[in-house]
Amino acid sequence: MVALLLSLLTVVITASQAALSADQPQLIPKEPIQRADQRLRGQGWQPAQGLNPDPLERHLAGNQLASLSACSGTGQGFCRYDYQRGGMSLAVVTIPGPNAEGLVQSWSLR
């Protein structure tokens, strides 16, 4: 009986972990944002509504991704990309890479 209960508990825990990981965005630190954007869109993440970066921010980002929210004017090259899926929001922050492309630095899920 104990073995059966342990088996059932293992199945429930495994299923719960799989469900939680399915909700998590699949991002890789230092990955180019263009590649991360393609994968996120494949996972159902869409650019957040109402994003309107100005031309300078587009220039600083070095891309035309619809998810670009803003870039800092500090000279550090931080840019933010916002996505949504269902009731979740995802913010991805990039830093400039060696080829002036944005590289994923961090992200937060809300």
RARASUL-V471964 format. One record per pair of residues at least 24 apart in sequence whose ideal C-beta (glycine too) atoms are under 10 Angstrom apart, sorted by the first residue. I is the first residue (numbers start at 1). J is the second residue. Records with the same first field share a line. If there is no record, write none. Layout:
I: J  J
This chain:
23: 85  86  88  109
24: 88  90  107  109
25: 83  85  88  90  92  107  109
27: 90  92  104  106  107  109
28: 103  104
29: 103  104  105  106  107
30: 94  95  97  103  104  105
31: 94  97  102  103  104
32: 63  94  97  99  101  102  103  104
33: 61  62  63  65  67  68  79  81  92  93  94  95  97  101  102  103  104  105
34: 62  63  64  65  101  102
35: 101  103  104
36: 65  67  81  92  94  102  103  104  107
37: 63  65  66  67  68  81  83  92  102  104
38: 65
40: 67  81  83  85  90  92  107
41: 65  66  67  83  85
43: 83  85
44: 83  84  85  86
45: 82  83  84  85  86  88  89  90  92
46: 83  84  85
47: 81  82  83  84
48: 81  82  83  84  89  90  91
49: 82  84
50: 82
51: 80  81  82  83
53: 79  80  81
60: 96  100  102
61: 94  96  100  101  102
62: 94  96  97  99  100  101  102
63: 94  101  102
65: 102
67: 91  92
68: 94  102
69: 93
71: 96  102
77: 102  103  105
78: 102  105  106
79: 105
80: 107
81: 107
83: 107  109
84: 110
85: 109
